[in-house]
């Protein structure tokens, strides 16, 4: 049975302390210092932009053809991707809120103008990293744009009228997803080089803890773990 296992964590007030017996905390902190020292000076980012910090994990003793493929999301303690582009497909209620909060939004009329054109829907998807949609509209979106958003991996997440839209957008910027597909390596953005070192460490620790919790044999399935900035050198932390 290779049906994917699904899991979600909320990192509310818990930063992963005491859970990292397999990870050398001193090595992690030294690696973070090296990454930030190379990428940031007193004058700002050395390469002219705030590089992301990525986590790369190689697995072992896992058969993607026989073992269950897992997928899970975790909300990190600190915002990892402040420039993450979130757009809401909004009803009248959410459209009003989105405009007040300066959140990019579209309505159903905007989607109808695409006329299910694959190229136009693809261009829309490329403009944004992720989509939200008012739950009153979520079921009608496939009928209006066709299957193309889903195929692009950009099908919207529903948001209810009772939810705080601005908070939901902030959550998306700090939510990380791991999904095992056909290869034994996983990667995710866990922060950026202008974060305080402790914030970056907390995000990395929680992300690793979460992934380990998804694995069949937990730490026995971890071969190696690396962190690096977008343009920087790779640092091995496990």
NUTOR-323369 format. One record per residue (C-alpha): x, y, z; residue in one letter. Coordinates in steps of 0.1 Angstrom, whole numbers, padded with zeros to 4 digits, always signed. Each point is the difference from the previous one (the first is absolute). Example, Ala and Ser with C-alpha at 12.3 -4.5 7.8 and 13.67 -1.06 7.14 Angstrom:
BEGIN
+0123-0045+0078A/+0014+0034-0007S/
***
This chain:
BEGIN
+0000+0000+0000X/+0017+0032-0012X/-0028+0024+0009X/+0016+0032+0012X/+0000+0008+0037X/-0011+0035+0008X/+0011+0020+0031X/-0002+0036+0012X/+0017+0017+0029X/-0006+0034+0015X/+0031+0016+0016X/-0016+0021+0027X/+0025+0007+0027X/+0020-0031-0006X/+0034+0004-0017X/+0013-0035+0000X/+0023+0002+0031X/+0009-0033+0015X/-0010-0020-0030X/+0032+0001-0020X/+0021-0027+0016X/+0013-0010-0035X/+0009+0035-0011X/+0031+0018+0013X/-0013+0034+0012X/+0035+0015+0000X/+0006-0011-0036X/-0034+0014-0010X/+0007+0034+0016X/+0035+0001-0016X/-0014-0008-0034X/-0027+0028+0003X/+0028+0024+0010X/+0020-0009-0030X/-0030+0004-0024X/-0010+0034+0015X/+0036+0012+0002X/+0004-0007-0037X/-0033+0014-0011X/-0004+0032+0021X/+0022+0029+0011X/-0008+0031+0020X/-0009+0017-0033X/-0026-0027-0009X/+0000-0031-0022X/+0033-0007-0017X/-0016-0011-0032X/-0026+0028-0003X/-0030-0020+0011X/-0012-0019+0031X/+0009-0036-0009X/-0023-0027+0012X/+0014-0027+0023X/-0009-0035-0011X/+0000-0034+0017X/+0010-0031-0020X/-0005-0035+0014X/+0011-0033-0015X/-0019-0031+0011X/+0012-0036+0002X/-0016-0035+0006X/-0032+0012-0017X/-0016-0017-0030X/-0022+0025-0018X/-0016-0028-0020X/-0010-0020+0031X/+0000+0022+0030X/-0028+0026+0006X/+0007+0034-0016X/-0006+0027+0026X/-0011+0036-0002X/-0003+0025+0028X/+0000+0037+0008X/+0014+0018+0030X/-0004+0036+0011X/+0035+0014+0010X/+0005+0023+0030X/+0013+0028-0022X/-0010+0012-0035X/+0023-0018-0024X/-0010+0017-0033X/-0010+0037+0005X/-0002+0005-0038X/-0021-0031-0006X/-0027+0011-0025X/-0035-0009+0013X/-0031+0008-0020X/-0036-0005+0010X/-0028-0008-0024X/-0026+0019+0019X/-0038+0005+0004X/-0013+0035+0008X/+0007-0004+0038X/+0037-0011-0004X/+0006+0024-0029X/-0008+0029+0022X/+0023-0013+0028X/+0028-0008-0025X/+0000+0036-0014X/+0001+0015+0035X/+0030-0023+0009X/+0018+0004-0034X/-0003-0037-0008X/+0000-0009-0037X/-0034-0013-0010X/-0021-0011-0029X/-0038-0006-0003X/-0020-0025-0021X/-0004+0025-0028X/+0038+0002-0003X/+0002-0039-0003X/-0028-0001-0026X/+0020+0024-0022X/+0027-0027-0002X/-0026-0022-0019X/+0016-0032+0012X/+0030+0008-0022X/+0029-0021+0011X/+0027+0025-0008X/-0018+0029+0018X/-0008-0021+0031X/+0037-0011+0000X/+0011+0037-0002X/-0023+0008+0029X/+0014-0028+0021X/+0036+0011-0007X/-0008+0035+0014X/-0006-0014+0035X/+0015-0026+0022X/-0032-0012+0016X/-0037+0007-0001X/-0028+0003+0025X/-0037+0000-0009X/-0032+0009+0018X/-0016-0032+0010X/-0032+0012-0017X/+0019-0002-0033X/+0023-0029+0004X/-0023-0026-0016X/-0007+0022-0031X/+0036+0008-0008X/+0008-0033-0019X/-0031+0007-0022X/+0012+0034-0008X/+0037-0005-0006X/+0001-0037-0009X/+0026-0024+0015X/+0030+0022-0007X/+0004+0015+0035X/+0000-0035+0016X/+0025-0013-0026X/+0023+0029+0008X/-0002-0009+0037X/-0016+0034+0007X/-0036-0010+0009X/-0012+0024+0027X/-0003-0006+0037X/-0035+0009+0013X/-0005+0028+0025X/-0032+0006+0019X/-0017+0033+0008X/+0008-0004+0037X/+0038-0004-0006X/+0024+0030+0003X/+0011+0004-0036X/+0031+0020+0008X/+0011-0026+0026X/-0008-0028-0025X/+0024+0016-0025X/+0027+0003+0026X/-0005-0037+0009X/+0006-0009-0037X/+0033+0019+0001X/+0012-0022+0030X/-0015-0033-0011X/+0023-0027-0013X/-0010-0031-0019X/+0019-0033-0003X/-0012-0025-0026X/+0019-0032-0010X/-0003-0007-0037X/+0023-0022-0021X/+0034+0011+0014X/+0016-0003+0034X/+0009+0037+0004X/-0022+0027+0014X/+0004+0038+0002X/-0018+0029+0015X/+0005+0037+0007X/+0004+0005+0037X/+0009+0037+0002X/+0021+0028-0015X/+0034+0016+0008X/-0014+0031+0016X/-0016-0020+0028X/+0015+0000+0035X/+0021-0032+0004X/-0022-0013+0028X/-0031+0003-0021X/+0017-0019-0028X/+0011-0027+0024X/-0035-0004+0014X/-0015-0004-0035X/+0027-0025-0010X/-0004-0021+0031X/-0038-0002-0003X/+0001-0008-0037X/+0024-0029+0006X/-0020-0013+0030X/-0031+0001-0020X/+0015-0019-0030X/+0014-0026+0024X/-0034-0005+0015X/-0014-0009-0035X/+0027-0027-0007X/-0006-0037+0005X/+0031-0005+0020X/+0005+0036+0010X/+0038+0009+0004X/+0010-0034-0015X/-0014+0013-0033X/+0022+0031+0000X/+0031-0002-0021X/+0012+0036+0001X/-0012+0035+0006X/+0013+0033-0015X/-0008+0037+0001X/+0010+0027-0024X/-0009+0035-0012X/-0011+0005-0036X/+0035+0009-0012X/+0021-0012+0029X/+0020-0031+0009X/-0017-0032+0012X/+0004-0007+0038X/-0005-0036+0011X/-0018-0001+0034X/-0006-0038+0003X/
***
